[in-house]
């Protein structure tokens, strides 16, 4: 019984931040165009994480793109600016995206 409880607590503590950031991405309409593991209108977050892997300024670059939008990096479809996201939320979302696998 103690092992099962420990496993449950460990699983919740590991996945809770991921759920929290998924909830933030959903609440800010990011998931309307993106998914973690597959391309929708925009690229999959795991593909974004792979593209920016190892870049020191990746989180800052992505945070700016989340707020201001962008075009040309992933094809012809532009990503619109997201006025619903403040700077702190953009940084949190960028860190979450870069951790996608």
URTA-V572376 format. One record per pair of residues at least 24 apart in sequence whose C-alpha atoms are under 6 Angstrom apart, sorted by sequence separation. I is the first residue (numbers start at 1). GAP is how many residues later the second one is. D is the distance in Angstrom with one decimal. If there is no record, write none. Layout:
# URTA-V572376
i/gap/d
I/GAP/D
I/GAP/D
This chain:
# URTA-V572376
i/gap/d
63/27/4.7
63/28/5.2
63/31/5.5
62/32/5.6
59/35/5.2
59/36/5.9
49/49/4.3
45/52/5.5
46/54/4.8
46/55/5.0
